[in-house]
Every structure is written in C-alpha cells, then in structure tokens.
Amino acid sequence: MRAMILFFILYFSCFMVANASITDFKTIRAASEAYVGKDYNKSSRLYEKLEKEGAGKHYDLGNAYYKSGNYTQAVKSFKRAKGEGVDELQRLHNLGNSYFKQKKFAYAIKAYEAALKYREDKDTRFNLELAKKQRKKQEQKKKKQQKKKQQKKDKKKDKKKKQQNKKDQKKNKKKDNNKKKKDKKKDQKNGEKKKNKNEKGKKKKEKQKQGEKKENQKKQKQDSKEKSGQKKGNKQPQKAKQERQKAMAQKELRKLMKKMGNGKMPTLMYRAGGGKKAKRSQDVNPW
C-alpha cells in the first residue's frame, strides 16, 4: 500500500521531473518518501528547496503543509497550485479542506462549490454539506456568544447603575440629613427668637398692664378725691343756706318782737324755718 502511494505521488509529480534537474529529482523523491513516511514537515521543507517553480510543486507543498497541520501555508500553496498538471477539482477540494480546518466555513463552502462546477464528486459534496452545517452552528454559537456578551455587558451596566444609584442615594441621604440638621438649627434659632420676642412682648404687656393698673389706681384715687370734695362742696352750700335761713328767721323774729313792743300785732305769720309765705286760710279770721 505504501509503495502504491509513493508511486502515485511520483506519478503525479512526473511533469516536474521532465524539466527539472537531477538535484530536483532527488529532492522530489526524498520529499515524496517523507510524505509517505508521514514526516510532513520534512516533506514540506524538501519541496520548498525545489528550484523549479510550478503548479505541481505548490500542490505537493500544499498537501505536505496540510498533513503537518500548517493550514495557513497549505491555503497559500493550493492557491498557487493552479495550472498545468493539477486537477482543478482536487486542488479546490483540498483548498476547501484547508479552510475547513481553520473553521473558515464560508471560504470552504465557496471552494467546494467551485470544485463541483468542474464535475460532481461524492466527497466534495459531502464536505460542502458538512461545511454548511458547521457554518450554521458557528453562526448560532456566535449569536449565543454575542447574546452572552451583551448580557454580561448589560449586567455590568446594571451593576454600575445600581452602584451609582446606591452612591446617589447615599449622597442624597447625606444631603437630606444635612438639610434636616440645618433646618433644625434654623427652627431652634427661630424658636429662640420667637421665645425672646414672646418674652419681650409678655414683659411689655405686663409693664403696660402695670402702667394701666397704676393709672386706674390713680384715677380711682382722683375720682374718690373728687367725690369726697364734691360731698364736702354739697354740704357747705346747704349749711350756708341753713345758716342764712336761720339768720333771716332771727331777723324776722327781731322785727316781730320790735313790732310787738310797739303794740302792733302782725296779721300774717311766717314759718320760722322757710322763706316762703304761708297761705292764708279762708276759714280763719285775721287777728
């Protein structure tokens, strides 16, 4: 089996030998043997040493890179392998495989579809469908990751917002407490002011009350004095009147006595205490 693979590689690379030097032939043989022996790194290094450039060289080099796991270099080599002596379906199939290994499914699909334009191939068709499925999964995974990333971002944002709200609440609480303290201080100050004002007003009222009391007492005293004076004043004219009436009575009495002394009797009698004349009685006869 190993001999058959070696024969196939040598046969596939025969177009290189026709125009190559003896050194290149030896190198191609050594590179092919290394490839069959699964020493792909050695195989790729040997292919790179070939002096003659050609599609075949890059195709074999691409295969060696692919087998060694160097898919980036494999893609570069398969892209340069387009030309005489290389099967285009096989080249594009291998190019698609190199992209597939890199998980660049969109490029792999493009390469497989291009390969199938040359002819139908069961393996290429299978790889194409597989690449489509993998791309779908990749997109779903990407969406999921983006969603997760967004959720993480939102969570971080919410956390930041909560922290900010907490900070703001703390700040507002502090502000409110300071305001309350300030208002309390202000109220206390206003209370003290009001108290002082009330006390002043109270003192003023008391002073005014005392003043009014004194004034009332003074007035009462004065009124009492005036009343007392008025009583005395009323008594004095009455006494004077009585004295005058008495004097008049005595004067009249003296006149009467005088008349009686002269032998004359008065026809009228006067009331001793009053200045008014007594009415003459119609029934009484004069003396």
VOBA-1610 file (N, C-alpha, C; in pm, whole numbers, padded with zeros to 5 digits, always signed):
BEGIN
Met+00083-00120+00000Met+00000+00000+00000Met+00086+00125+00000Arg+00190+00120+00084Arg+00283+00232+00094Arg+00352+00256-00039Ala+00388+00147-00106Ala+00456+00155-00236Ala+00365+00216-00340Met+00235+00184-00331Met+00136+00236-00427Met+00120+00388-00411Ile+00116+00434-00284Ile+00101+00579-00256Ile+00222+00653-00309Leu+00341+00592-00284Leu+00465+00653-00330Leu+00466+00661-00482Phe+00418+00553-00544Phe+00410+00551-00691Phe+00315+00660-00743Phe+00201+00676-00672Phe+00102+00776-00714Phe+00162+00917-00705Ile+00234+00945-00595Ile+00295+01078-00576Ile+00399+01104-00683Leu+00481+00998-00708Leu+00586+01012-00810Leu+00526+01031-00947Tyr+00413+00959-00971Tyr+00345+00971-01100Tyr+00284+01110-01116Phe+00221+01159-01006Phe+00156+01289-01010Phe+00257+01401-01030Ser+00382+01377-00981Ser+00487+01479-00990Ser+00577+01461-01111Cys+00538+01371-01201Cys+00626+01339-01314Cys+00645+01457-01409Phe+00542+01549-01414Phe+00553+01663-01506Phe+00663+01758-01459Met+00698+01752-01327Met+00805+01836-01273Met+00941+01782-01313Val+00949+01649-01325Val+01078+01583-01349Val+01130+01610-01489Ala+01036+01621-01582Ala+01075+01639-01722Ala+01164+01761-01741Asn+01131+01870-01673Asn+01207+01995-01688Asn+01298+02023-01570Ala+01304+01933-01473Ala+01383+01957-01352Ala+01523+01897-01366Ser+01610+01946-01278Ser+01749+01895-01277Ser+01753+01765-01198Ile+01870+01699-01199Ile+01888+01573-01127Ile+01871+01598-00977Thr+01919+01714-00930Thr+01908+01750-00787Thr+01762+01760-00747Asp+01681+01827-00833Asp+01537+01843-00806Asp+01468+01707-00801Phe+01513+01615-00890Phe+01452+01482-00894Phe+01476+01409-00762Lys+01600+01420-00715Lys+01635+01355-00588Lys+01554+01417-00474Thr+01538+01548-00478Thr+01464+01619-00373Thr+01318+01579-00375Ile+01260+01570-00498Ile+01118+01530-00511Ile+01099+01390-00456Arg+01195+01301-00487Arg+01186+01162-00440Arg+01194+01158-00287Ala+01286+01235-00232Ala+01304+01239-00085Ala+01180+01300-00017Ala+01126+01403-00079Ala+01006+01470-00024Ala+00887+01375-00028Ser+00876+01298-00141Ser+00766+01201-00155Ser+00778+01091-00053Glu+00899+01044-00030Glu+00922+00939+00068Glu+00889+00988+00210Ala+00928+01113+00237Ala+00899+01172+00369Ala+00748+01186+00388Tyr+00678+01221+00280Tyr+00532+01237+00286Tyr+00465+01104+00317Val+00513+00997+00243Val+00458+00862+00265Val+00491+00815+00406Gly+00609+00853+00454Gly+00652+00816+00590Gly+00590+00904+00698Lys+00498+00991+00656Lys+00423+01084+00745Lys+00512+01186+00815Asp+00629+01209+00756Asp+00715+01316+00807Asp+00687+01440+00721Tyr+00572+01500+00749Tyr+00520+01605+00662Tyr+00601+01736+00669Asn+00658+01761+00784Asn+00741+01882+00798Asn+00866+01872+00710Lys+00926+01751+00711Lys+01044+01728+00628Lys+01007+01735+00481Ser+00893+01678+00450Ser+00845+01677+00312Ser+00824+01819+00261Ser+00760+01904+00345Ser+00733+02043+00303Ser+00864+02120+00287Arg+00961+02093+00378Arg+01092+02163+00368Arg+01163+02125+00239Leu+01155+01997+00202Leu+01220+01949+00079Leu+01154+02008-00045Tyr+01023+02014-00044Tyr+00951+02073-00159Tyr+00987+02221-00176Glu+01008+02288-00065Glu+01042+02431-00070Glu+01181+02452-00133Lys+01267+02349-00120Lys+01404+02360-00174Lys+01409+02346-00326Leu+01301+02297-00384Leu+01300+02277-00530Leu+01323+02409-00603Glu+01413+02405-00697Glu+01447+02527-00772Glu+01338+02559-00874Lys+01284+02457-00934Lys+01184+02475-01040Lys+01049+02509-00981Glu+00993+02624-01023Glu+00859+02665-00980Glu+00756+02600-01071Gly+00642+02565-01014Gly+00535+02506-01094Gly+00415+02475-01009Ala+00301+02450-01078Ala+00175+02420-01007Ala+00189+02292-00927Gly+00259+02194-00983Gly+00277+02064-00916Gly+00352+02077-00785Lys+00458+02161-00788Lys+00539+02182-00668Lys+00451+02238-00555His+00371+02341-00586His+00287+02408-00485His+00173+02317-00438Tyr+00128+02228-00533Tyr+00022+02134-00494Tyr+00076+02035-00391Asp+00194+01977-00420Asp+00257+01881-00327Asp+00294+01949-00195Leu+00343+02072-00207Leu+00379+02151-00088Leu+00254+02177-00002Gly+00141+02209-00069Gly+00013+02233+00000Gly-00031+02108+00076Asn-00016+01991+00010Asn-00052+01865+00075Asn+00035+01839+00198Ala+00167+01867+00183Ala+00262+01846+00293Ala+00227+01938+00410Tyr+00197+02066+00379Tyr+00157+02162+00485Tyr+00027+02119+00552Tyr-00067+02074+00472Tyr-00198+02031+00523Tyr-00179+01915+00623Lys-00097+01817+00582Lys-00075+01700+00666Lys+00001+01735+00794Ser+00088+01838+00785Ser+00166+01878+00903Ser+00083+01967+00997Gly-00036+02007+00949Gly-00125+02090+01033Gly-00105+02239+01013Asn-00020+02275+00917Asn+00004+02417+00887Asn-00096+02459+00777Tyr-00221+02485+00819Tyr-00331+02509+00723Tyr-00320+02646+00654Thr-00258+02741+00721Thr-00241+02876+00662Thr-00151+02866+00539Gln-00036+02795+00555Gln+00057+02778+00443Gln-00003+02688+00336Ala-00083+02590+00380Ala-00149+02499+00285Ala-00240+02578+00192Val-00318+02671+00249Val-00409+02757+00168Val-00328+02835+00066Lys-00217+02895+00111Lys-00131+02975+00021Lys-00079+02888-00094Ser-00033+02767-00059Ser+00023+02675-00161Ser-00083+02628-00259Phe-00203+02591-00211Phe-00311+02545-00301Phe-00359+02657-00394Lys-00355+02779-00343Lys-00394+02893-00427Lys-00295+02912-00543Arg-00166+02881-00516Arg-00061+02896-00619Arg-00047+02772-00708Ala-00120+02666-00670Ala-00108+02539-00742Ala-00194+02531-00868Lys-00262+02641-00901Lys-00348+02641-01020Lys-00260+02642-01145Gly-00281+02544-01228Gly-00202+02540-01351Gly-00196+02401-01413Glu-00108+02388-01506Glu-00094+02264-01583Glu-00050+02148-01494Gly-00117+02031-01516Gly-00079+01909-01445Gly-00150+01890-01312Val-00229+01989-01269Val-00301+01977-01140Val-00450+01969-01167Asp-00513+01869-01109Asp-00659+01853-01121Asp-00727+01965-01043Glu-00807+02047-01112Glu-00870+02165-01052Glu-00971+02128-00943Leu-01047+02021-00966Leu-01143+01977-00863Leu-01069+01936-00736Gln-00958+01860-00754Gln-00880+01814-00639Gln-00815+01931-00566Arg-00761+02028-00645Arg-00696+02146-00585Arg-00796+02225-00500Leu-00914+02252-00560Leu-01017+02329-00490Leu-01075+02251-00370His-01086+02119-00387His-01133+02033-00277His-01037+02045-00158Asn-00904+02036-00189Asn-00803+02045-00082Asn-00797+02187-00022Leu-00818+02286-00107Leu-00822+02424-00059Leu-00940+02441+00039Gly-01054+02384+00000Gly-01174+02385+00086Gly-01148+02317+00220Asn-01077+02204+00214Asn-01043+02130+00336Asn-00952+02212+00429Ser-00858+02285+00367Ser-00765+02370+00446Ser-00843+02480+00518Tyr-00939+02541+00447Tyr-01026+02644+00509Tyr-01112+02581+00619Phe-01164+02461+00590Phe-01250+02390+00685Phe-01177+02368+00817Lys-01049+02326+00807Lys-00969+02300+00926Lys-00946+02428+01007Gln-00945+02543+00939Gln-00929+02672+01005Gln-01063+02728+01057Lys-01168+02650+01032Lys-01306+02687+01070Lys-01354+02811+00995Lys-01296+02830+00876Lys-01342+02938+00787Lys-01440+02875+00688Phe-01559+02844+00743Phe-01657+02764+00669Phe-01712+02836+00545Ala-01724+02965+00551Ala-01776+03042+00436Ala-01682+03027+00316Tyr-01547+03036+00342Tyr-01448+03020+00236Tyr-01444+02875+00188Ala-01458+02781+00280Ala-01458+02637+00246Ala-01575+02605+00153Ile-01694+02659+00185Ile-01814+02638+00102Ile-01791+02692-00038Lys-01733+02811-00043Lys-01705+02874-00173Lys-01611+02785-00257Ala-01504+02728-00193Ala-01406+02642-00262Ala-01471+02511-00310Tyr-01555+02449-00224Tyr-01623+02324-00261Tyr-01721+02346-00377Glu-01796+02457-00370Glu-01892+02487-00478Glu-01819+02511-00611Ala-01704+02576-00603Ala-01624+02598-00724Ala-01572+02465-00780Ala-01531+02373-00691Ala-01481+02241-00731Ala-01590+02160-00802Leu-01713+02166-00750Leu-01825+02089-00806Leu-01871+02140-00941Lys-01826+02260-00977Lys-01860+02312-01111Lys-01785+02236-01220Tyr-01670+02180-01181Tyr-01591+02102-01278Tyr-01652+01964-01300Arg-01690+01901-01191Arg-01760+01772-01203Arg-01815+01735-01065Glu-01912+01646-01065Glu-01972+01600-00940Glu-01877+01504-00870Asp-01863+01524-00739Asp-01776+01438-00659Asp-01843+01412-00524Lys-01851+01288-00488Lys-01922+01246-00367Lys-01859+01306-00240Asp-01725+01299-00230Asp-01654+01351-00111Asp-01668+01504-00099Thr-01653+01569-00215Thr-01663+01716-00215Thr-01804+01760-00175Arg-01906+01689-00228Arg-02047+01719-00194Arg-02072+01699-00044Phe-02017+01589+00006Phe-02033+01561+00150Phe-01970+01672+00234Asn-01845+01710+00195Asn-01774+01816+00268Asn-01849+01951+00261Leu-01909+01977+00146Leu-01986+02101+00126Leu-02104+02107+00225Glu-02182+01998+00232Glu-02298+01993+00323Glu-02254+02003+00470Leu-02142+01937+00498Leu-02088+01941+00634Leu-02044+02084+00671Ala-01980+02150+00574Ala-01934+02289+00595Ala-02052+02382+00620Lys-02163+02360+00546Lys-02285+02441+00564Lys-02343+02424+00705Lys-02346+02297+00749Lys-02399+02267+00883Lys-02311+02333+00990Gln-02178+02321+00968Gln-02084+02378+01064Gln-02092+02532+01069Arg-02116+02590+00951Arg-02130+02737+00946Arg-02254+02780+01024Lys-02365+02704+01007Lys-02490+02734+01078Lys-02468+02727+01229Lys-02399+02618+01269Lys-02369+02602+01411Lys-02281+02715+01462Gln-02182+02751+01378Gln-02089+02858+01412Gln-02163+02992+01431Glu-02257+03017+01339Glu-02335+03141+01346Glu-02423+03143+01471Gln-02482+03025+01500Gln-02565+03014+01621Gln-02482+03035+01747Lys-02363+02973+01743Lys-02272+02986+01856Lys-02226+03131+01873Lys-02200+03193+01756Lys-02157+03333+01755Lys-02267+03423+01813Lys-02391+03396+01768Lys-02506+03472+01818Lys-02522+03453+01968Lys-02505+03326+02009Lys-02517+03292+02151Lys-02410+03365+02232Gln-02288+03364+02176Gln-02177+03431+02243Gln-02199+03582+02250Gln-02250+03636+02137Gln-02280+03779+02132Gln-02388+03815+02235Lys-02490+03726+02242Lys-02600+03746+02338Lys-02546+03741+02481Lys-02461+03641+02503Lys-02399+03624+02635Lys-02313+03746+02670Lys-02240+03789+02567Lys-02153+03905+02584Lys-02235+04030+02617Gln-02348+04042+02542Gln-02439+04157+02562Gln-02502+04151+02701Gln-02540+04028+02740Gln-02599+04009+02873Gln-02499+04045+02983Lys-02375+04002+02957Lys-02267+04032+03052Lys-02245+04182+03060Lys-02250+04244+02941Lys-02232+04389+02930Lys-02346+04463+03002Asp-02469+04411+02977Asp-02588+04471+03040Asp-02584+04453+03192Lys-02539+04333+03232Lys-02529+04303+03374Lys-02429+04397+03442Lys-02318+04417+03370Lys-02213+04506+03419Lys-02266+04649+03429Lys-02343+04684+03324Lys-02404+04818+03317Lys-02503+04838+03431Asp-02587+04732+03453Asp-02686+04736+03561Asp-02619+04746+03697Lys-02511+04670+03710Lys-02436+04670+03836Lys-02379+04809+03862Lys-02324+04866+03753Lys-02268+05001+03761Lys-02377+05102+03796Lys-02494+05081+03732Lys-02609+05170+03755Lys-02656+05160+03901Lys-02663+05034+03949Lys-02705+05011+04087Lys-02608+05075+04186Gln-02479+05059+04153Gln-02375+05118+04239Gln-02387+05270+04240Gln-02414+05325+04118Gln-02430+05469+04104Gln-02554+05517+04181Asn-02664+05436+04169Asn-02788+05469+04241Asn-02766+05466+04392Lys-02691+05363+04434Lys-02659+05348+04575Lys-02578+05468+04624Lys-02483+05506+04538Lys-02395+05619+04568Lys-02478+05748+04576Asp-02570+05761+04477Asp-02657+05880+04472Asp-02749+05885+04594Gln-02804+05765+04630Gln-02892+05757+04747Gln-02820+05797+04875Lys-02696+05749+04884Lys-02612+05780+04998Lys-02586+05931+05005Lys-02556+05985+04886Lys-02528+06128+04873Lys-02652+06210+04909Asn-02768+06166+04855Asn-02895+06236+04881Asn-02933+06227+05029Lys-02908+06108+05088Lys-02937+06086+05229Lys-02854+06182+05315Lys-02726+06192+05278Lys-02635+06281+05348Lys-02681+06425+05334Lys-02723+06457+05210Lys-02772+06592+05179Lys-02898+06623+05262Asp-02989+06522+05267Asp-03114+06537+05344Asp-03087+06554+05492Asn-02992+06473+05542Asn-02956+06482+05684Asn-02898+06618+05717Asn-02811+06666+05628Asn-02751+06799+05646Asn-02858+06907+05644Lys-02957+06889+05550Lys-03067+06985+05538Lys-03153+06983+05665Lys-03179+06859+05713Lys-03259+06844+05835Lys-03191+06911+05953Lys-03059+06887+05962Lys-02980+06947+06070Lys-02986+07099+06061Lys-02969+07146+05937Lys-02970+07290+05911Lys-03107+07350+05947Asp-03213+07276+05901Asp-03350+07323+05930Asp-03379+07321+06079Lys-03329+07215+06146Lys-03349+07202+06290Lys-03282+07318+06363Lys-03159+07347+06319Lys-03082+07456+06376Lys-03155+07589+06355Lys-03207+07601+06232Lys-03280+07723+06195Lys-03408+07737+06278Asp-03478+07620+06292Asp-03601+07619+06372Asp-03574+07653+06518Gln-03463+07597+06569Gln-03424+07626+06707Gln-03396+07774+06725Lys-03322+07828+06625Lys-03287+07970+06627Lys-03414+08055+06622Asn-03504+08016+06527Asn-03631+08089+06513Asn-03717+08075+06638Gly-03712+07952+06698Gly-03786+07925+06821Gly-03738+08013+06935Glu-03603+08021+06943Glu-03543+08105+07047Glu-03579+08252+07023Lys-03574+08292+06896Lys-03609+08429+06858Lys-03754+08459+06897Lys-03841+08361+06860Lys-03983+08375+06889Lys-04009+08381+07040Lys-03934+08293+07112Lys-03946+08287+07257Lys-03905+08421+07319Asn-03791+08471+07271Asn-03741+08600+07319Asn-03841+08712+07288Lys-03897+08702+07166Lys-03994+08802+07122Lys-04119+08796+07209Asn-04163+08670+07235Asn-04281+08649+07320Asn-04258+08700+07461Glu-04136+08667+07509Glu-04100+08713+07644Glu-04098+08865+07652Lys-04038+08925+07546Lys-04035+09071+07539Lys-04175+09128+07535Gly-04260+09062+07450Gly-04399+09105+07437Gly-04474+09089+07568Lys-04445+08978+07637Lys-04507+08950+07765Lys-04468+09056+07867Lys-04336+09082+07869Lys-04285+09184+07961Lys-04346+09320+07933Lys-04357+09348+07801Lys-04416+09476+07759Lys-04561+09486+07803Lys-04633+09373+07782Lys-04774+09367+07822Lys-04790+09385+07973Glu-04700+09312+08046Glu-04704+09321+08192Glu-04677+09464+08238Lys-04578+09527+08172Lys-04542+09665+08203Lys-04660+09758+08175Gln-04721+09730+08057Gln-04837+09810+08015Gln-04954+09791+08112Lys-04970+09663+08152Lys-05077+09628+08245Lys-05056+09700+08379Gln-04929+09693+08422Gln-04893+09758+08548Gln-04916+09909+08538Gly-04878+09964+08421Gly-04898+10107+08396Gly-05045+10144+08400Glu-05125+10056+08333Glu-05270+10079+08330Glu-05330+10067+08470Lys-05276+09970+08547Lys-05322+09948+08684Lys-05295+10072+08768Lys-05171+10119+08754Lys-05130+10239+08828Lys-05219+10358+08790Glu-05240+10365+08654Glu-05324+10475+08601Glu-05466+10466+08656Asn-05518+10340+08659Asn-05654+10317+08713Asn-05660+10351+08860Gln-05554+10306+08931Gln-05549+10335+09075Gln-05546+10486+09099Lys-05463+10554+09016Lys-05450+10699+09026Lys-05585+10766+08998Lys-05651+10714+08892Lys-05781+10768+08851Lys-05886+10745+08960Gln-05881+10618+09012Gln-05976+10585+09120Gln-05955+10676+09240Lys-05827+10698+09271Lys-05791+10784+09384Lys-05842+10925+09361Gln-05817+10970+09235Gln-05859+11106+09197Gln-06012+11118+09201Asp-06078+11011+09146Asp-06224+11010+09145Asp-06278+11011+09287Ser-06211+10931+09371Ser-06251+10923+09511Ser-06236+11058+09579Lys-06123+11124+09544Lys-06093+11255+09600Lys-06197+11356+09554Glu-06226+11343+09420Glu-06324+11436+09362Glu-06461+11417+09424Lys-06497+11288+09446Lys-06626+11258+09507Lys-06632+11314+09648Ser-06520+11291+09719Ser-06510+11339+09857Ser-06523+11491+09862Gly-06456+11557+09765Gly-06460+11704+09755Gly-06599+11752+09720Gln-06663+11674+09629Gln-06799+11710+09584Gln-06896+11701+09700Lys-06880+11598+09784Lys-06968+11581+09901Lys-06950+11697+09997Lys-06822+11732+10019Lys-06792+11845+10107Lys-06852+11972+10052Gly-06838+11987+09919Gly-06889+12107+09849Gly-07039+12115+09861Asn-07107+12000+09849Asn-07254+11995+09859Asn-07299+12028+10000Lys-07222+11983+10101Lys-07256+12005+10241Lys-07244+12153+10277Gln-07136+12215+10229Gln-07108+12357+10264Gln-07217+12451+10214Pro-07268+12446+10090Pro-07375+12536+10046Pro-07504+12514+10124Gln-07528+12386+10156Gln-07650+12353+10231Gln-07644+12416+10371Lys-07528+12404+10431Lys-07507+12459+10567Lys-07521+12611+10564Ala-07461+12668+10458Ala-07465+12815+10442Ala-07610+12862+10426Lys-07684+12781+10347Lys-07825+12812+10322Lys-07904+12810+10452Gln-07877+12700+10527Gln-07947+12684+10656Gln-07915+12800+10749Glu-07787+12836+10747Glu-07743+12948+10833Glu-07810+13078+10791Arg-07820+13097+10658Arg-07885+13219+10608Arg-08031+13222+10646Gln-08093+13102+10631Gln-08236+13090+10668Gln-08256+13118+10817Lys-08163+13068+10896Lys-08169+13090+11041Lys-08154+13238+11075Ala-08058+13299+11005Ala-08031+13443+11027Ala-08155+13526+10990Met-08214+13485+10877Met-08335+13555+10832Met-08449+13537+10931Ala-08458+13415+10985Ala-08564+13386+11082Ala-08546+13470+11207Gln-08419+13480+11247Gln-08389+13559+11366Gln-08418+13707+11341Lys-08387+13750+11217Lys-08412+13890+11179Lys-08562+13918+11183Glu-08638+13826+11128Glu-08784+13839+11126Glu-08839+13838+11268Leu-08777+13752+11348Leu-08821+13741+11488Leu-08795+13871+11561Arg-08680+13927+11530Arg-08648+14055+11595Arg-08744+14164+11552Lys-08776+14161+11421Lys-08872+14260+11370Lys-09005+14242+11437Leu-09044+14116+11453Leu-09172+14084+11515Leu-09174+14132+11660Met-09069+14103+11727Met-09058+14143+11867Met-09064+14293+11880Lys-09001+14355+11782Lys-08999+14501+11782Lys-09140+14554+11763Lys-09210+14496+11669Lys-09348+14537+11641Lys-09436+14511+11762Met-09413+14399+11823Met-09493+14365+11942Met-09466+14462+12054Gly-09342+14508+12056Gly-09304+14606+12155Gly-09376+14739+12130Asn-09407+14768+12007Asn-09477+14890+11968Asn-09628+14874+11981Gly-09678+14761+12017Gly-09818+14735+12041Gly-09895+14695+11920Lys-09829+14662+11819Lys-09894+14617+11695Lys-09875+14468+11679Met-09984+14402+11623Met-09979+14258+11603Met-09979+14230+11454Pro-09897+14148+11410Pro-09897+14118+11268Pro-10018+14038+11226Thr-10068+14070+11110Thr-10183+13997+11057Thr-10141+13869+10989Leu-10016+13858+10957Leu-09966+13737+10889Leu-09856+13672+10972Met-09853+13541+10963Met-09748+13468+11035Met-09657+13402+10932Tyr-09527+13404+10957Tyr-09429+13341+10867Tyr-09372+13218+10933Arg-09350+13118+10851Arg-09285+12996+10904Arg-09143+13027+10940Ala-09110+12986+11061Ala-08977+13023+11113Ala-08864+12966+11026Gly-08883+12853+10976Gly-08768+12788+10903Gly-08763+12820+10758Gly-08863+12881+10695Gly-08856+12894+10549Gly-08877+13035+10505Gly-08842+13063+10386Gly-08854+13195+10330Gly-08984+13212+10259Lys-09061+13102+10244Lys-09187+13107+10171Lys-09296+13160+10264Lys-09392+13232+10205Lys-09506+13286+10282Lys-09609+13178+10295Ala-09676+13175+10417Ala-09783+13078+10440Ala-09909+13129+10380Lys-09979+13035+10322Lys-10106+13074+10260Lys-10210+13101+10368Arg-10289+13206+10342Arg-10393+13241+10436Arg-10509+13146+10420Ser-10558+13101+10537Ser-10671+13012+10535Ser-10798+13092+10521Gln-10884+13042+10439Gln-11011+13113+10416Gln-11102+13104+10537Asp-11086+12995+10614Asp-11176+12977+10731Asp-11133+13056+10854Val-11002+13092+10853Val-10950+13162+10973Val-10966+13313+10959Asn-11007+13374+11064Asn-11027+13521+11061Asn-10896+13585+11103Pro-10861+13691+11046Pro-10736+13757+11088Pro-10754+13820+11229Trp-10637+13839+11286Trp-10635+13899+11420Trp-10672+14044+11411
//
